[in-house]
C-alpha cells in the first residue's frame, strides 16, 4: 500500500540520493567577513553623507581612503593571490595511469599557504573539482599536509605541485624562500595595520599628525611589496606537468597592496605639503571639536582677531607720532610744574614757621609791676624743641605723601594718554 511517505522510495526504504553532493570551496570565509564589515561601514557613511554641509570632499576622500587601505591590508594578509599560475593541462588523474584528463590547474600562493585548484574541462560528467590548501605556518607543517594529501588520494597534478613547495634540499628551496617572503610580508602588513589604526585616531584628534602617519602607512605598504619581490626565489619557480611548464606572475593581492600604498603615500605627501604651505587648511567633520567653541579653527580665528586689533592699535600710534609725542611732552611739562609748585609751597611753609618762632619772645611777666596783680591767664604749656621737631616732621611726611600720591596719579594719566 502506497501512501504519502512512499514517494521516491524503493521497497519502502529511505529516500535515495544517488548523486554526489561534494562541492569544492568557492570562497574564503575570512575574506568575505572582512569585506562585509568594511562594506557595511562604508554604506553607513554613504547614507549620512548627503547631510554633510562643510568639508564634504575632504571627508569623503579621507573616509574612502581609510577604509580602502584597511580592507586591503586585512584581505592581503589572508588572501591567496600574491603569486599565481594558471594553465590548462592534460595529465594523468593518478600516478602510473595511462588515462589522461583535460583540466585547468591553478596555483595561488599566499603569505602563509598555497591553494591548488583542479577543474575538469570539456567533460562535465567527470566529477573533478578540487580546491586544496597547504599551510606552512611552521617548517614541518608543509610536510605534514603533503603526507595527509597523499594519504587521501588527491589527484596527481595537485600532489606534484605540493611536492615542489615541500622540497628544501639540493637546491630545490622554493618552498623555504616563499615562506621567508611570506613571513616578511606578514610582519610589514601588521605594522602597516598598526600605523593605519593610529592614523585614523590622529585624523580625529590632530589631522596634521594623521596626514604624516598616512604617508608612513603608504611607505610601509610599498616597502612590503618591494621586500616580497626581493625575497622571491632568484631562480623562478617553473612547475612542469606532463612536460607543460607553468610560470608564475604577481596576483591581485600584490597589485592591490601596491595601489593602496601608492595612493596613500601620494595623498600623504600632497596633504603634508599643503599643511606646510597653508597651515590648518586640511579639516574634516570627523574631528573631535569640529564646529564647537573649542574647534581649532575658531580658536585660531579669535587669536588672529586679537592680534590684528593689537597691530591696528600700534599702527594708529605710528601713524600720528607727532600728536603722541606732543601730548607726552605736555604731560611731562605739567608734571614738572606741579613738582616745582609743591616744593615751593613746602619751602615757604617751613620759612614762615621758622620766622614765627624767631620773633616770638621767650619770656613774659606773670605779675603787673604797677598793680601787683597776677595778669597771667591760663595758657597752654610751652612746646619744647622736640615737640616742634616731631610736629614738623609729621607735617612734612603728610605733605610728602600727598605729593607722592599726586605724582602717581599724574603718571597714570600720562600713561593712559
Rosetta blueprint (number, residue, H / E / L):
1 X L
2 X L
3 X L
4 X H
5 X H
6 X H
7 X L
8 X L
9 X L
10 X L
11 X L
12 X L
13 X L
14 X L
15 X L
16 X L
17 X L
18 X L
19 X L
20 X L
21 X L
22 X L
23 X L
24 X L
25 X L
26 X L
27 X L
28 X L
29 X H
30 X H
31 X H
32 X H
33 X H
34 X H
35 X H
36 X H
37 X H
38 X H
39 X H
40 X H
41 X H
42 X H
43 X H
44 X H
45 X H
46 X H
47 X H
48 X H
49 X H
50 X L
51 X L
52 X L
53 X L
54 X L
55 X L
56 X H
57 X H
58 X H
59 X H
60 X H
61 X H
62 X H
63 X H
64 X H
65 X H
66 X H
67 X H
68 X H
69 X H
70 X H
71 X H
72 X H
73 X H
74 X H
75 X H
76 X H
77 X H
78 X H
79 X L
80 X L
81 X L
82 X L
83 X E
84 X E
85 X E
86 X E
87 X E
88 X E
89 X E
90 X E
91 X E
92 X E
93 X L
94 X L
95 X L
96 X L
97 X L
98 X L
99 X L
100 X E
101 X E
102 X E
103 X E
104 X E
105 X E
106 X E
107 X E
108 X E
109 X E
110 X L
111 X L
112 X L
113 X E
114 X E
115 X E
116 X E
117 X E
118 X E
119 X E
120 X E
121 X L
122 X L
123 X L
124 X L
125 X L
126 X L
127 X L
128 X L
129 X E
130 X E
131 X E
132 X E
133 X E
134 X E
135 X E
136 X L
137 X L
138 X L
139 X L
140 X L
141 X H
142 X H
143 X H
144 X H
145 X H
146 X H
147 X H
148 X H
149 X H
150 X H
151 X H
152 X H
153 X L
154 X L
155 X L
156 X H
157 X H
158 X H
159 X H
160 X H
161 X H
162 X H
163 X H
164 X H
165 X H
166 X H
167 X L
168 X L
169 X L
170 X L
171 X L
172 X L
173 X L
174 X H
175 X H
176 X H
177 X H
178 X H
179 X H
180 X H
181 X H
182 X H
183 X H
184 X H
185 X H
186 X H
187 X H
188 X H
189 X H
190 X H
191 X H
192 X H
193 X H
194 X H
195 X H
196 X H
197 X H
198 X H
199 X H
200 X H
201 X H
202 X H
203 X H
204 X H
205 X H
206 X L
207 X H
208 X H
209 X H
210 X H
211 X H
212 X H
213 X H
214 X H
215 X H
216 X H
217 X H
218 X H
219 X H
220 X H
221 X H
222 X H
223 X H
224 X H
225 X H
226 X H
227 X H
228 X H
229 X H
230 X H
231 X H
232 X L
233 X L
234 X L
235 X L
236 X L
237 X L
238 X E
239 X E
240 X E
241 X E
242 X L
243 X L
244 X E
245 X E
246 X E
247 X E
248 X L
249 X E
250 X E
251 X L
252 X H
253 X H
254 X H
255 X H
256 X H
257 X H
258 X H
259 X H
260 X H
261 X H
262 X H
263 X H
264 X H
265 X H
266 X H
267 X H
268 X H
269 X H
270 X H
271 X H
272 X H
273 X H
274 X H
275 X H
276 X H
277 X H
278 X L
279 X L
280 X L
281 X L
282 X L
283 X L
284 X L
285 X L
286 X L
287 X L
288 X L
289 X L
290 X L
291 X L
292 X L
293 X L
294 X L
295 X L
296 X H
297 X H
298 X H
299 X H
300 X H
301 X H
302 X H
303 X H
304 X H
305 X H
306 X H
307 X H
308 X H
309 X H
310 X H
311 X H
312 X H
313 X H
314 X H
315 X H
316 X H
317 X H
318 X H
319 X H
320 X L
321 X H
322 X H
323 X H
324 X H
325 X H
326 X H
327 X H
328 X H
329 X H
330 X H
331 X H
332 X H
333 X H
334 X H
335 X H
336 X H
337 X H
338 X H
339 X H
340 X H
341 X H
342 X H
343 X H
344 X H
345 X H
346 X H
347 X H
348 X H
349 X H
350 X H
351 X H
352 X H
353 X H
354 X H
355 X H
356 X H
357 X H
358 X H
359 X H
360 X L
361 X L
362 X L
363 X L
364 X L
365 X L
366 X L
367 X E
368 X L
369 X L
370 X L
371 X L
372 X L
373 X L
374 X E
375 X L
376 X L
377 X L
378 X L
379 X L
380 X L
381 X L
382 X L
383 X L
384 X L
385 X H
386 X H
387 X H
388 X H
389 X H
390 X H
391 X H
392 X H
393 X H
394 X H
395 X H
396 X H
397 X H
398 X H
399 X H
400 X H
401 X H
402 X H
403 X H
404 X H
405 X H
406 X H
407 X H
408 X H
409 X H
410 X H
411 X H
412 X H
413 X H
414 X H
415 X H
416 X H
417 X L
